[in-house]
């Protein structure tokens, strides 16, 4: 669907900062999250997890647990189906292991009991006989030919023969003559980098309540980024038909990609099927960190050549990612994104994924891109330092723009990187003075964005209000932005529109809330649904006025006659038309179903000032500014919130957050006391500058904004810290002990 | 005929070719023709691919029109968070 061909559109609702529809519920505690759902006779589920990083399950004895008073059901992997599809099969064995446990925290069995304390007591009575196997948790170690094999036979056909069976994915992108490019360089820097796995860190743990009856019909209430995805996974893992399951998504306390899979819902359904009662499972924070999905850990080599006046002549990257104990394609995304900000004659990125004995990776905002771009932007910054060049001028000199052959293949259309860089250069932050032990860092960031399968139903109510039904959980303000776009198109006030999230039985299929897709794709479908309703209203008014349908136009929320033979009928408002809908043909509604494409890529630039303490290695973020091309910002508050949130999560990733494994392969810091996310007192006000370069693939010019903001922070902060500390930092997080060690040699 | 560019790690499965020419007028015909001409590509096509058409990325749109004048780039299936 193309950008509306209007020279200048004067938006009335879109672009304003209207009140958020979920605000009062959230600040008063009324909002119902996953753990808030209860039912009469409900049982409490609890999951037994592996204490080993890698072990064969010899036997599981559940008899003592089953005999405990109050225990109503016990399930193991044998109670789940074994789907043929590899993706569903991975979900099944990740929900409850079958033959092997693949990481510390892997689920092995579950109980449902009449109280939480009985459930907790019961899982201690389950006897699991393990044969412990050698383990591997480091990606470089996992790629060695003699490494312990996490799973056999999972390599794709693109992986060359002779590698460790842990290597599942190989990709390569690029163009041009690298040797000739490097030969033209005045300076070449080659560096290796490592980044730790981090967790999305959503505040609300996974929670669900599930009921599956003897008639095979089930219901699930859960916090998720995609109720249709939960339905598909549960149906496959339970061996039931999708039509028999109704999934309702709760209010969601953060997702960031981490709630795009299922961990507990199939288990709760299996317990309910056995017990004949609803079962509720709420994960603890320890379980969330051990057994949901963190992002990848990585090891990377980057080589870039540059002339003395700042032109990049050639660039190469080799990425080794581990997404835990299962294959995944995140390295494909990281490899494509790595050099996307640059117009390069010669570039190559090679990617590998290797399995390790860690939990299954689940996407985390712009999966794969923050790490690869961190490494690339670090080397660009070091080249600027070595050659005495301004890092912003160098990025402008080499910036990708319309007509650039991108590093991942296609030629760019209209993109906003240059405008974003120029905004950063013009901002007072870039020239503000710095003090002792302080440094300024800069990084570009990039994300693809996409659309996807979307259904929207829009109903004109008989009192002249409007109801919009969409199928994507609201993780970033979509109910507000969807209502705003409906109001804009219909010409009615924002407060006359209410948008709700449908369960899976009330609306057709929708892809999960991911890929920064919802404001773009659901917004696009909402506009089309509104246009369908407008067309119907105009058709009915044409009948009343006894004129041709095309002689009726919609303007300012009213049907009006237009053209030489339309007459002089007074305009009829949406409310007036709605009131007589029963007389003119029945209820009025619009709907639209689409697999939306044309999302439009997005670029951001982050500026960061840090101060390092030479005695402790602690880093303080002094100032932080985010510049991003958002396309049309539907609700600027939410756009700014996405930009600020991405920066804050990136600050955590850069400075403190990491999965720390012991020699025994067990996670050492499964709690927020030891896994340190940034808190308000760690942070300055995050300044934001929104650039609105219209996306030609959306009628209002909207692009996704949710993922790009987490891409630049790792490098922006690493560059700032490296300049402040006088030493190039090549491993994340730059925690105080690591930075102190680097500074003191 | 449509010229489609393969990403690097697929070329070994397509006789080393970077650009493959096939007869196709839309996304689905292109995928079918690629899998027929180079069966080694079939598993990846079955798992899912994206297609960049003149710089716009499409994930699953079978009936997207493609002509010889278009820049056609095969890409991995996009995932997000």
Boltz contact constraints between the chains, C-beta under 6 A:
constraints:
  - contact:
      token1: [A, 157]
      token2: [B, 43]
      max_distance: 6.0
  - contact:
      token1: [A, 158]
      token2: [B, 9]
      max_distance: 6.0
  - contact:
      token1: [A, 170]
      token2: [B, 9]
      max_distance: 6.0
  - contact:
      token1: [A, 171]
      token2: [B, 9]
      max_distance: 6.0
  - contact:
      token1: [A, 172]
      token2: [B, 8]
      max_distance: 6.0
  - contact:
      token1: [A, 172]
      token2: [B, 9]
      max_distance: 6.0
  - contact:
      token1: [A, 173]
      token2: [B, 7]
      max_distance: 6.0
  - contact:
      token1: [A, 173]
      token2: [B, 8]
      max_distance: 6.0
  - contact:
      token1: [A, 257]
      token2: [B, 81]
      max_distance: 6.0
  - contact:
      token1: [A, 332]
      token2: [B, 76]
      max_distance: 6.0
  - contact:
      token1: [A, 363]
      token2: [B, 81]
      max_distance: 6.0
  - contact:
      token1: [A, 364]
      token2: [B, 81]
      max_distance: 6.0
  - contact:
      token1: [A, 365]
      token2: [B, 81]
      max_distance: 6.0
  - contact:
      token1: [A, 367]
      token2: [B, 81]
      max_distance: 6.0
  - contact:
      token1: [A, 409]
      token2: [B, 5]
      max_distance: 6.0
  - contact:
      token1: [A, 409]
      token2: [B, 73]
      max_distance: 6.0
  - contact:
      token1: [A, 410]
      token2: [B, 52]
      max_distance: 6.0
  - contact:
      token1: [A, 410]
      token2: [B, 55]
      max_distance: 6.0
  - contact:
      token1: [A, 410]
      token2: [B, 73]
      max_distance: 6.0
  - contact:
      token1: [A, 411]
      token2: [B, 55]
      max_distance: 6.0
  - contact:
      token1: [A, 411]
      token2: [B, 71]
      max_distance: 6.0
  - contact:
      token1: [A, 412]
      token2: [B, 55]
      max_distance: 6.0
  - contact:
      token1: [A, 413]
      token2: [B, 55]
      max_distance: 6.0
  - contact:
      token1: [A, 448]
      token2: [B, 78]
      max_distance: 6.0
  - contact:
      token1: [A, 450]
      token2: [B, 78]
      max_distance: 6.0
  - contact:
      token1: [A, 514]
      token2: [B, 80]
      max_distance: 6.0
  - contact:
      token1: [A, 514]
      token2: [B, 81]
      max_distance: 6.0
  - contact:
      token1: [A, 515]
      token2: [B, 80]
      max_distance: 6.0
  - contact:
      token1: [A, 595]
      token2: [B, 60]
      max_distance: 6.0
  - contact:
      token1: [A, 597]
      token2: [B, 58]
      max_distance: 6.0
  - contact:
      token1: [A, 597]
      token2: [B, 61]
      max_distance: 6.0
  - contact:
      token1: [A, 598]
      token2: [B, 56]
      max_distance: 6.0
